[in-house]
Amino acid sequence: MSGARVNWPALMRAGLRGLGLRPAEFWALTPAELELMLGRGGVVAPLARARLEALLEAYPDGAGRDGADRERKETGHGRHG
């Protein structure tokens, strides 16, 4: 265990007042769950364009957008009015 002390009064205020938790709900949470509910920790960076393109290449959608648009025009499906 580290030498850092937990500021229980501040955590309880955040949980009970800020999140509206009941005492039993507060004490049933793990520290990780409480951090997540308070918006701390567990932050995931947004998907970058390069990663999106790599995923699209690895897992293509089949005909692709142009093919799907062409099929709608030829069959008349997807038209409004």
N, C-alpha and C positions, 0 to 999 in steps of 0.2 A: 504494500500500500504506500502511496506517496504521502509526503508531508503536507500536501495542500488540504486546507480545511474547507468543508462545505458550509456555505452560508444558508443554513436551513430557513431562517426567517424570510430571507429574500426569495428563496425557492417556493416556500409555502405561500407567500403573497402572490407570486406569479401564477402559481397553480390554482389557489383558491379564489383570489380576486380576479386575476387576469384571465384565466381560462374558465372560471366558474365551476371548478371541480369540487366535489364533496370531499371531506377529509379522507374517507375510506377509499375513494377513487384515487386521490393523490398518493396515498401510501401504498396502493396496489401497483402503481407504475414503477417500471424500472427506470434508472437514470437515463438510459438511452431513449426510452419512450417520452419521458418528460422533455428532454432536449429537443426531440423532433417536434413535439407539440408546441414548444416555445419558439420554434423556427431556428434553432441552433443545431449545427451538426447535420450530417446526412445530406449535405448540399451536393447536388450533382450538377456539373457544368452542362450548359446547353449543348446540343448536338451541333458540331461544326460542319460547314458545307462539305469539306473533304471527307469526313466520316459518312455523311449522308450519301455522297456519291459512291463511296466504296460499298456501302450497304445496297444501294440500288443496282450496282454492277453485280454483286454477289447474289442478290435475290431479285431478279427482274420480275416485272408484273405480267409477263407474257407478251401480248401484241404491242404493248406500249401505248402511250397516249395518242399518237398519230393514227395508229391502226384502229383504235377504238373509235376515234372521231370519224374516220373514213367509214367504218361499219355503220355507225349511226346515220350518216348521211345517205348511204346506199339503201338501208332497210327502212329508214323513216322513224326508227325507234329513238326516243329521247326528244322528239320535237314538241314544242309547246304550241297550243293554239289549234 
